[in-house]
Amino acid sequence: MKKEDLTPRNNKGQKHGYCEFYYSNGDIGYKGNYINDNAHGYWEAYHRNGNIRYKGKFIKNEQYGYWEFYYNNGGELNRKEYIIL
């Protein structure tokens, strides 16, 4: 069964607002905000096993600021990056 796309959209049909994506098993895949089809603000993504994959901020679809990336093994930190636009 295909899941309905519940991503909020603006009057131009662009993704706009808070969004969550779920894997077919019902576990969360990622969550964050869009502004006019661009990822914007704080985002988190998860491995298929439910462990955190990464977290950080986007500005107009570009990674910005402190980002943390995690291994698939239970949340062990892989690396931190500071990204400047």
CNS distance restraints for C-alpha pairs under 8 A (distance, minus, plus):
assign (resid   6 and name CA) (resid  19 and name CA) 7.87 0.50 0.50
assign (resid   7 and name CA) (resid  15 and name CA) 6.36 0.50 0.50
assign (resid   7 and name CA) (resid  16 and name CA) 7.59 0.50 0.50
assign (resid   7 and name CA) (resid  17 and name CA) 7.63 0.50 0.50
assign (resid   7 and name CA) (resid  18 and name CA) 7.52 0.50 0.50
assign (resid   7 and name CA) (resid  19 and name CA) 5.49 0.50 0.50
assign (resid   7 and name CA) (resid  20 and name CA) 7.50 0.50 0.50
assign (resid   8 and name CA) (resid  15 and name CA) 5.85 0.50 0.50
assign (resid   8 and name CA) (resid  16 and name CA) 5.53 0.50 0.50
assign (resid   8 and name CA) (resid  17 and name CA) 5.74 0.50 0.50
assign (resid   8 and name CA) (resid  18 and name CA) 7.17 0.50 0.50
assign (resid   8 and name CA) (resid  19 and name CA) 7.14 0.50 0.50
assign (resid   9 and name CA) (resid  13 and name CA) 5.27 0.50 0.50
assign (resid   9 and name CA) (resid  14 and name CA) 5.13 0.50 0.50
assign (resid   9 and name CA) (resid  15 and name CA) 4.47 0.50 0.50
assign (resid   9 and name CA) (resid  16 and name CA) 4.85 0.50 0.50
assign (resid   9 and name CA) (resid  17 and name CA) 7.24 0.50 0.50
assign (resid  10 and name CA) (resid  14 and name CA) 5.50 0.50 0.50
assign (resid  10 and name CA) (resid  15 and name CA) 6.58 0.50 0.50
assign (resid  10 and name CA) (resid  16 and name CA) 5.69 0.50 0.50
assign (resid  10 and name CA) (resid  36 and name CA) 7.21 0.50 0.50
assign (resid  14 and name CA) (resid  36 and name CA) 5.38 0.50 0.50
assign (resid  14 and name CA) (resid  37 and name CA) 4.93 0.50 0.50
assign (resid  15 and name CA) (resid  34 and name CA) 5.84 0.50 0.50
assign (resid  15 and name CA) (resid  35 and name CA) 6.76 0.50 0.50
assign (resid  15 and name CA) (resid  36 and name CA) 5.85 0.50 0.50
assign (resid  15 and name CA) (resid  37 and name CA) 4.50 0.50 0.50
assign (resid  15 and name CA) (resid  38 and name CA) 7.49 0.50 0.50
assign (resid  16 and name CA) (resid  33 and name CA) 7.19 0.50 0.50
assign (resid  16 and name CA) (resid  34 and name CA) 4.68 0.50 0.50
assign (resid  16 and name CA) (resid  35 and name CA) 4.68 0.50 0.50
assign (resid  16 and name CA) (resid  36 and name CA) 5.32 0.50 0.50
assign (resid  16 and name CA) (resid  37 and name CA) 6.19 0.50 0.50
assign (resid  17 and name CA) (resid  33 and name CA) 5.24 0.50 0.50
assign (resid  17 and name CA) (resid  34 and name CA) 5.07 0.50 0.50
assign (resid  17 and name CA) (resid  35 and name CA) 6.30 0.50 0.50
assign (resid  18 and name CA) (resid  31 and name CA) 7.51 0.50 0.50
assign (resid  18 and name CA) (resid  32 and name CA) 5.70 0.50 0.50
assign (resid  18 and name CA) (resid  33 and name CA) 4.30 0.50 0.50
assign (resid  18 and name CA) (resid  34 and name CA) 6.43 0.50 0.50
assign (resid  19 and name CA) (resid  31 and name CA) 5.64 0.50 0.50
assign (resid  19 and name CA) (resid  32 and name CA) 5.49 0.50 0.50
assign (resid  19 and name CA) (resid  33 and name CA) 5.77 0.50 0.50
assign (resid  19 and name CA) (resid  34 and name CA) 7.31 0.50 0.50
assign (resid  20 and name CA) (resid  28 and name CA) 7.25 0.50 0.50
assign (resid  20 and name CA) (resid  29 and name CA) 7.46 0.50 0.50
assign (resid  20 and name CA) (resid  30 and name CA) 5.77 0.50 0.50
assign (resid  20 and name CA) (resid  31 and name CA) 4.33 0.50 0.50
assign (resid  20 and name CA) (resid  32 and name CA) 6.65 0.50 0.50
assign (resid  21 and name CA) (resid  28 and name CA) 6.11 0.50 0.50
assign (resid  21 and name CA) (resid  29 and name CA) 5.26 0.50 0.50
assign (resid  21 and name CA) (resid  30 and name CA) 5.31 0.50 0.50
assign (resid  21 and name CA) (resid  31 and name CA) 6.40 0.50 0.50
assign (resid  22 and name CA) (resid  26 and name CA) 5.60 0.50 0.50
assign (resid  22 and name CA) (resid  27 and name CA) 5.46 0.50 0.50
assign (resid  22 and name CA) (resid  28 and name CA) 4.36 0.50 0.50
assign (resid  22 and name CA) (resid  29 and name CA) 4.89 0.50 0.50
assign (resid  22 and name CA) (resid  30 and name CA) 7.14 0.50 0.50
assign (resid  23 and name CA) (resid  27 and name CA) 5.43 0.50 0.50
assign (resid  23 and name CA) (resid  28 and name CA) 6.20 0.50 0.50
assign (resid  23 and name CA) (resid  29 and name CA) 5.81 0.50 0.50
assign (resid  23 and name CA) (resid  48 and name CA) 7.20 0.50 0.50
assign (resid  27 and name CA) (resid  48 and name CA) 7.22 0.50 0.50
assign (resid  27 and name CA) (resid  50 and name CA) 6.56 0.50 0.50
assign (resid  28 and name CA) (resid  46 and name CA) 6.73 0.50 0.50
assign (resid  28 and name CA) (resid  50 and name CA) 7.05 0.50 0.50
assign (resid  29 and name CA) (resid  45 and name CA) 5.66 0.50 0.50
assign (resid  29 and name CA) (resid  46 and name CA) 5.03 0.50 0.50
assign (resid  29 and name CA) (resid  47 and name CA) 6.82 0.50 0.50
assign (resid  29 and name CA) (resid  48 and name CA) 6.97 0.50 0.50
assign (resid  29 and name CA) (resid  50 and name CA) 7.90 0.50 0.50
assign (resid  30 and name CA) (resid  43 and name CA) 7.25 0.50 0.50
assign (resid  30 and name CA) (resid  44 and name CA) 5.51 0.50 0.50
assign (resid  30 and name CA) (resid  45 and name CA) 4.01 0.50 0.50
assign (resid  30 and name CA) (resid  46 and name CA) 5.94 0.50 0.50
assign (resid  31 and name CA) (resid  43 and name CA) 5.75 0.50 0.50
assign (resid  31 and name CA) (resid  44 and name CA) 5.56 0.50 0.50
assign (resid  31 and name CA) (resid  45 and name CA) 6.53 0.50 0.50
assign (resid  32 and name CA) (resid  39 and name CA) 7.35 0.50 0.50
assign (resid  32 and name CA) (resid  40 and name CA) 7.62 0.50 0.50
assign (resid  32 and name CA) (resid  41 and name CA) 6.99 0.50 0.50
assign (resid  32 and name CA) (resid  42 and name CA) 6.05 0.50 0.50
assign (resid  32 and name CA) (resid  43 and name CA) 4.45 0.50 0.50
assign (resid  32 and name CA) (resid  44 and name CA) 6.68 0.50 0.50
assign (resid  33 and name CA) (resid  39 and name CA) 5.89 0.50 0.50
assign (resid  33 and name CA) (resid  40 and name CA) 5.58 0.50 0.50
assign (resid  33 and name CA) (resid  41 and name CA) 6.10 0.50 0.50
assign (resid  33 and name CA) (resid  42 and name CA) 7.28 0.50 0.50
assign (resid  33 and name CA) (resid  43 and name CA) 7.25 0.50 0.50
assign (resid  34 and name CA) (resid  38 and name CA) 5.19 0.50 0.50
assign (resid  34 and name CA) (resid  39 and name CA) 4.51 0.50 0.50
assign (resid  34 and name CA) (resid  40 and name CA) 5.35 0.50 0.50
assign (resid  34 and name CA) (resid  41 and name CA) 7.87 0.50 0.50
assign (resid  35 and name CA) (resid  39 and name CA) 6.52 0.50 0.50
assign (resid  35 and name CA) (resid  40 and name CA) 6.16 0.50 0.50
assign (resid  35 and name CA) (resid  60 and name CA) 7.67 0.50 0.50
assign (resid  38 and name CA) (resid  59 and name CA) 7.95 0.50 0.50
assign (resid  38 and name CA) (resid  60 and name CA) 5.12 0.50 0.50
assign (resid  38 and name CA) (resid  61 and name CA) 4.87 0.50 0.50
assign (resid  39 and name CA) (resid  58 and name CA) 5.88 0.50 0.50
assign (resid  39 and name CA) (resid  59 and name CA) 6.84 0.50 0.50
assign (resid  39 and name CA) (resid  60 and name CA) 5.91 0.50 0.50
assign (resid  39 and name CA) (resid  61 and name CA) 4.58 0.50 0.50
assign (resid  39 and name CA) (resid  62 and name CA) 7.67 0.50 0.50
assign (resid  40 and name CA) (resid  57 and name CA) 7.05 0.50 0.50
assign (resid  40 and name CA) (resid  58 and name CA) 4.66 0.50 0.50
assign (resid  40 and name CA) (resid  59 and name CA) 4.76 0.50 0.50
assign (resid  40 and name CA) (resid  60 and name CA) 5.46 0.50 0.50
assign (resid  40 and name CA) (resid  61 and name CA) 6.21 0.50 0.50
assign (resid  41 and name CA) (resid  57 and name CA) 5.07 0.50 0.50
assign (resid  41 and name CA) (resid  58 and name CA) 5.09 0.50 0.50
assign (resid  41 and name CA) (resid  59 and name CA) 6.29 0.50 0.50
assign (resid  42 and name CA) (resid  55 and name CA) 7.36 0.50 0.50
assign (resid  42 and name CA) (resid  56 and name CA) 5.59 0.50 0.50
assign (resid  42 and name CA) (resid  57 and name CA) 4.29 0.50 0.50
assign (resid  42 and name CA) (resid  58 and name CA) 6.46 0.50 0.50
assign (resid  43 and name CA) (resid  55 and name CA) 5.62 0.50 0.50
assign (resid  43 and name CA) (resid  56 and name CA) 5.55 0.50 0.50
assign (resid  43 and name CA) (resid  57 and name CA) 5.91 0.50 0.50
assign (resid  43 and name CA) (resid  58 and name CA) 7.32 0.50 0.50
assign (resid  44 and name CA) (resid  52 and name CA) 7.40 0.50 0.50
assign (resid  44 and name CA) (resid  53 and name CA) 7.47 0.50 0.50
assign (resid  44 and name CA) (resid  54 and name CA) 5.77 0.50 0.50
assign (resid  44 and name CA) (resid  55 and name CA) 4.36 0.50 0.50
assign (resid  44 and name CA) (resid  56 and name CA) 6.72 0.50 0.50
assign (resid  45 and name CA) (resid  52 and name CA) 6.18 0.50 0.50
assign (resid  45 and name CA) (resid  53 and name CA) 5.26 0.50 0.50
assign (resid  45 and name CA) (resid  54 and name CA) 5.36 0.50 0.50
assign (resid  45 and name CA) (resid  55 and name CA) 6.46 0.50 0.50
assign (resid  46 and name CA) (resid  50 and name CA) 5.71 0.50 0.50
assign (resid  46 and name CA) (resid  51 and name CA) 5.53 0.50 0.50
assign (resid  46 and name CA) (resid  52 and name CA) 4.38 0.50 0.50
assign (resid  46 and name CA) (resid  53 and name CA) 4.49 0.50 0.50
assign (resid  46 and name CA) (resid  54 and name CA) 6.93 0.50 0.50
assign (resid  47 and name CA) (resid  51 and name CA) 5.40 0.50 0.50
assign (resid  47 and name CA) (resid  52 and name CA) 6.15 0.50 0.50
assign (resid  47 and name CA) (resid  53 and name CA) 5.39 0.50 0.50
assign (resid  47 and name CA) (resid  72 and name CA) 6.36 0.50 0.50
assign (resid  49 and name CA) (resid  72 and name CA) 7.72 0.50 0.50
assign (resid  51 and name CA) (resid  72 and name CA) 6.41 0.50 0.50
assign (resid  51 and name CA) (resid  73 and name CA) 7.54 0.50 0.50
assign (resid  51 and name CA) (resid  74 and name CA) 5.68 0.50 0.50
assign (resid  51 and name CA) (resid  75 and name CA) 5.76 0.50 0.50
assign (resid  52 and name CA) (resid  70 and name CA) 6.44 0.50 0.50
assign (resid  52 and name CA) (resid  72 and name CA) 7.68 0.50 0.50
assign (resid  52 and name CA) (resid  74 and name CA) 7.84 0.50 0.50
assign (resid  52 and name CA) (resid  75 and name CA) 5.86 0.50 0.50
assign (resid  53 and name CA) (resid  69 and name CA) 5.90 0.50 0.50
assign (resid  53 and name CA) (resid  70 and name CA) 5.03 0.50 0.50
assign (resid  53 and name CA) (resid  71 and name CA) 6.80 0.50 0.50
assign (resid  53 and name CA) (resid  72 and name CA) 6.93 0.50 0.50
assign (resid  53 and name CA) (resid  75 and name CA) 7.65 0.50 0.50
assign (resid  54 and name CA) (resid  67 and name CA) 7.14 0.50 0.50
assign (resid  54 and name CA) (resid  68 and name CA) 5.49 0.50 0.50
assign (resid  54 and name CA) (resid  69 and name CA) 4.38 0.50 0.50
assign (resid  54 and name CA) (resid  70 and name CA) 5.95 0.50 0.50
assign (resid  55 and name CA) (resid  67 and name CA) 5.82 0.50 0.50
assign (resid  55 and name CA) (resid  68 and name CA) 5.54 0.50 0.50
assign (resid  55 and name CA) (resid  69 and name CA) 6.85 0.50 0.50
assign (resid  56 and name CA) (resid  63 and name CA) 7.37 0.50 0.50
assign (resid  56 and name CA) (resid  64 and name CA) 7.46 0.50 0.50
assign (resid  56 and name CA) (resid  65 and name CA) 7.26 0.50 0.50
assign (resid  56 and name CA) (resid  66 and name CA) 6.15 0.50 0.50
assign (resid  56 and name CA) (resid  67 and name CA) 4.52 0.50 0.50
assign (resid  56 and name CA) (resid  68 and name CA) 6.63 0.50 0.50
assign (resid  57 and name CA) (resid  63 and name CA) 5.94 0.50 0.50
assign (resid  57 and name CA) (resid  64 and name CA) 5.54 0.50 0.50
assign (resid  57 and name CA) (resid  65 and name CA) 6.50 0.50 0.50
assign (resid  57 and name CA) (resid  66 and name CA) 7.44 0.50 0.50
assign (resid  57 and name CA) (resid  67 and name CA) 7.25 0.50 0.50
assign (resid  58 and name CA) (resid  62 and name CA) 5.19 0.50 0.50
assign (resid  58 and name CA) (resid  63 and name CA) 4.52 0.50 0.50
assign (resid  58 and name CA) (resid  64 and name CA) 5.51 0.50 0.50
assign (resid  59 and name CA) (resid  63 and name CA) 6.47 0.50 0.50
assign (resid  59 and name CA) (resid  64 and name CA) 6.42 0.50 0.50
assign (resid  62 and name CA) (resid  85 and name CA) 7.37 0.50 0.50
assign (resid  63 and name CA) (resid  83 and name CA) 6.55 0.50 0.50
assign (resid  63 and name CA) (resid  84 and name CA) 7.97 0.50 0.50
assign (resid  63 and name CA) (resid  85 and name CA) 7.64 0.50 0.50
assign (resid  64 and name CA) (resid  82 and name CA) 7.30 0.50 0.50
assign (resid  64 and name CA) (resid  83 and name CA) 4.94 0.50 0.50
assign (resid  64 and name CA) (resid  84 and name CA) 5.61 0.50 0.50
assign (resid  64 and name CA) (resid  85 and name CA) 6.27 0.50 0.50
assign (resid  65 and name CA) (resid  81 and name CA) 7.84 0.50 0.50
assign (resid  65 and name CA) (resid  82 and name CA) 5.09 0.50 0.50
assign (resid  65 and name CA) (resid  83 and name CA) 4.92 0.50 0.50
assign (resid  65 and name CA) (resid  84 and name CA) 6.20 0.50 0.50
assign (resid  66 and name CA) (resid  80 and name CA) 6.99 0.50 0.50
assign (resid  66 and name CA) (resid  81 and name CA) 5.70 0.50 0.50
assign (resid  66 and name CA) (resid  82 and name CA) 4.47 0.50 0.50
assign (resid  66 and name CA) (resid  83 and name CA) 6.47 0.50 0.50
assign (resid  67 and name CA) (resid  80 and name CA) 5.62 0.50 0.50
assign (resid  67 and name CA) (resid  81 and name CA) 5.19 0.50 0.50
assign (resid  67 and name CA) (resid  82 and name CA) 6.25 0.50 0.50
assign (resid  67 and name CA) (resid  83 and name CA) 7.53 0.50 0.50
assign (resid  68 and name CA) (resid  77 and name CA) 7.15 0.50 0.50
assign (resid  68 and name CA) (resid  78 and name CA) 7.68 0.50 0.50
assign (resid  68 and name CA) (resid  79 and name CA) 6.04 0.50 0.50
assign (resid  68 and name CA) (resid  80 and name CA) 4.57 0.50 0.50
assign (resid  68 and name CA) (resid  81 and name CA) 6.57 0.50 0.50
assign (resid  69 and name CA) (resid  77 and name CA) 6.17 0.50 0.50
assign (resid  69 and name CA) (resid  78 and name CA) 5.51 0.50 0.50
assign (resid  69 and name CA) (resid  79 and name CA) 5.43 0.50 0.50
assign (resid  69 and name CA) (resid  80 and name CA) 6.34 0.50 0.50
assign (resid  70 and name CA) (resid  75 and name CA) 5.65 0.50 0.50
assign (resid  70 and name CA) (resid  76 and name CA) 5.62 0.50 0.50
assign (resid  70 and name CA) (resid  77 and name CA) 4.44 0.50 0.50
assign (resid  70 and name CA) (resid  78 and name CA) 4.75 0.50 0.50
assign (resid  70 and name CA) (resid  79 and name CA) 7.00 0.50 0.50
assign (resid  71 and name CA) (resid  75 and name CA) 6.06 0.50 0.50
assign (resid  71 and name CA) (resid  76 and name CA) 5.54 0.50 0.50
assign (resid  71 and name CA) (resid  77 and name CA) 6.24 0.50 0.50
assign (resid  71 and name CA) (resid  78 and name CA) 5.59 0.50 0.50
assign (resid  72 and name CA) (resid  76 and name CA) 7.74 0.50 0.50
